[in-house]
Structure formats: C-alpha cells, structure tokens
Amino acid sequence: MPRKQYQERLAELREDVLYMSELVAERLRMGMDALEQKDEALAQEVIEKDAEVNQLYLELEQDCVDLLALQQPVAGDLRFIAASFKIITDLERIGDLATNLGGYTLEAHRDVFPDVDVQRIGEATLDMLEDAMDAFADEDAAACYEVSDADDTVDEMCEVASSAVVRDLIEREGVDSEEDVEDVMADVSRLLLTIRDLERVGDHAVNIAARTLYMLENDDELIY
C-alpha cells in the first residue's frame, strides 16, 4: 500500500472510531431517557439498534487487523492502531450496557425509589465518555487524567445510591402480599443492576482515556 493511501487509512480509522463513539453516546442517552420516561417504545428502539453498533465494531476491528497485518506499523502508528482496537471494544461494551438500560425499562414494575437519582449518575458517566473521546480526538494527554479522576466521583455516587436502595428496602412498610414482595424485589434487583451498569460505563470511559494516554505518550500509568 502506498504511503499516502496508508495515511488516509489511518485518518479514516480515527474518524470511524469517533463516529462509533457518537453512535454509542446516542444509544446511552436514549437508554437513560427511556428509563427516566418509562418509554417502552424508546427502550425497544435502543435494544433493536444494538445490532448497528455491533456491526460497526466488527468492521472497525477488521480495519485494525488489516492495518496491523498488511502494513506492520511501528512506534506511534502501532500505538494508535492498538489503542483504536481497544477503544472500539470498550465502546461496543458501552453499547451493550445502553441496551441493558432498555431492558430494565421494559422490566420495571413502578418507580419505588424516588431518592435514588439514577439520571445524575448517568449524566456523569456520559460526560466521562464524551470527555474521554474528546481527549482521543484532540490528542490531549492531560484530559485523560481528568477522566480517570472523575471516575472516583462516579464510584462514590454509585455507592451512595446502592446504599440508599438497600436502606429503603430494609425500612419499607406496606409490602404484605407475596406478589408485592416479588415486585419490590424485582425492582430492587433492576435498580442495583442499573447502578452497576452505569458504573461500568465510567470504567470503560477510563479505559478509553488510558489507551489514549498510551497512544500519545507511550505511558501505561492509567492502564494498570
């Protein structure tokens, strides 16, 4: 492959990774909106559109493999391709977590935990994802550390939210019938899974920042 064509392929890969991040961020936003609004049609749309993210992931994975196998890149180019491969993997998994939010929306019985602000947690993780991809796009090493630092705040928010769910369950009154008990327990499980999945979105955003830092500066500090 001529050098000019090779550089064009690298530029296309960068743009495609950024496009995939926009697609995944949109799916995450849709999943959060479906959950907040109890919008079953929107939830179903999130679930059905997961195939689009999966297909894009497979195409970009093949692009990375082809560039590695056919061009045998070194130094900065090698780190860029390897980072892109890892980043699209994290993006695909965030897409799966967005799909989970759609599923939780369809399974919910009722809103029984008004003190748990899931949307606030979701907004924080979405910000982390967008900041991580901005760091990738802008080649901003300092921003990678900021994403990592933000994860501590998200982890704390998730811990507080999970504790509130458990405390509410312990203190709950007026749940007498077996059917009510089953519904409440199902909603408890769903909400704890929602909190866990949003926390994982933050973890994947940190992974993206870590791979970006390694790509830019050959620095693996945030990877381990």
Disulfide bonds with the S-S distance in Angstrom:
none
